[in-house]
Amino acid sequence: MIKKFLTLFSTLAVVSLLAACGGDKAPQVDYVTIQGQTITPADYQGQVMLVNFWATSCTTCVKEMPDIVDTHNKFKDQGFRTIAVAMSYDRPDYVVNFAETRKLPFDVALDVKGNIAKAFKDVKITPTTYVINRKGEIIKTYVGEPDFAALHQLIEKSLAEKV
């Protein structure tokens, strides 16, 4: 029994490690913002993206949000886009209130049916953040709060790459 568990654990660890290495194509999904705007894959094609899955009830998500705002503001004029995706269990009125009171300067999407989270390998843990390069490949996945200095270096490197 223990041997089966260790084999399964090792397999999962390798799969997790490979997923963290990136290179997988990011899901081509539409995002519906809290303003009712639909953002399609054509709208973000060729840009470096940060897609952050979060919830208003997640203390780490709330704590990291000012750093995500700073990251967005630092790179927004260089072909960088930020989309914060509120989890399906988060009340839309809470999400709107959070975004408005904190004047979030990037797109905030509602994932009411959970389809976006499912498309991104069924995200369940918040915060989960994906960095997507200009080719539409996931180059980094963070579960939990990112090391923002390392994240900024990764974004700078990705912005410097041509499509």
N, C-alpha and C positions, 0 to 999 in steps of 0.2 A: 504494500500500500504506500509506504513512504517513498519507495523507488518510483512508483507511478507519479506521485505528487512532484518529486524532484524533476522528473523528466518533463512533466507538463509545465512546471515553473520555469525550467531552463528554456523550453520552447517559447513560452510567453515572453521571457526576458529578451530572447533574440528577436522576436517579432517586434517588441517595444523598441529595442535598440535600432532596428532597421527603420521603423517608422520615424524615429527621432532624427535619423540621418537625412530625411527629406528626399526630394526628387519625385515624390508622388504628385500627380496632377491634382490641383485643387479642384474641388467640386465646382461645376458651373451652375451656380444658383442665383436666383433673384432674391433680393433683399427688399422688404417693405419697411420703410422708415416710419418713425412716429409721426411724421408729417403726412404720411400716406403716399409718399413718392416711392416708385419702384426703381431699384437700381439693378440693371441687368448686366450680364457678363461683358457686353460690349462697352458699358460705361467704365469698367475698370481694367479693360484689356491693356497690356503694356505698362501697367503701373506696379509698383511694389505695394503690397497691402499688408496691413495688420488686421486680422479678424479676431476679435476678443469676445469670447462667450462669458457672460457674467450674469449676475442677479443682484437685485437691490438688497436681498436678504443675506448676501455673502459678504462677510466682513473684510476678507482679503480683497475682494473685487472693489469694494468701496475705498479701501486703503490705497490700492494701486491706481485708481482712476486719475488722480492728479498727475501721476507719472505718465500715464497714457496720453493725457492732454498735452503735457510737455513734449512727449515724443512726437505727437501729431503736429504740434506747432513748429517744432524744429525742422521737420522734413516735408511738410505739406506743399511747399512751393517747388519741390524737386521731383515730382512724379510719385508721391507717396500718398496713400489713402488709408484711412482708418475707418473700420466699421465695428461698432460695439453691438453684439447680438444678445438681446435679452432672452433668457431661457423661457421655455413655454410655460413653466409654472409661475413665472413672475407676472404679477398683475400689471396690465398695460398702464393703468393710471399711476401706479408707483413708478414705473419706468419713465413715463412722461414727466412726472414731478421731479424725479431725480435729475433727468437730463436738463430740464428747464432751470431748476434752482441752481445747478452747478454750471450752467451755460456751456454744456459740452459742445465743442466746436467741430465735431465730426458727426458722421451719420450714425444714428442709433436705430437699429432695426428690431422689430418684434418678431419672434419666432413662435407665433401663437400655436401652431400645430406641431412644432418640434421638427419640421422637415429639414431645416438648415442644420441643426445639430446632428440629425441622422446622416445627412450627406457628408458631414465632417467626421466620419467614423463613429457616429453615435455618441457625441459628447455628453457626458453626464456630470463631470466634475467642473466646478467653477472656482476660480477662473481657469479657462483654457484659452491659450492664445496661439494663433498660427501666423507665421510670417510667410508670405507668398511672393516669389520673385516676379520679374517682368514677363517671364515665360509661362507664368501660371502654375509654377511648381511650389509645393510646400517645402520650404527650406529649413524650417525650425518649428517645433511644437513645444510650447511651455505649458505644463500643468502646474498651476500655482503661480505665484508672483515671479515674473522674470527678473533676471539681473539686468537692470536697465542700461548700465554701461555697456555690457556685452551686446544687448539688443541693439543699441545705437550703432555699435561697430558693424554688426551684421547688416543693418539697414543701409548704412553708408556704403558698404561693400556691394550690396545688391543694387543700390541706385547707380553705382558706377558701371555696372555691367550693361552691355547692350543686349537688345532682344535677339 
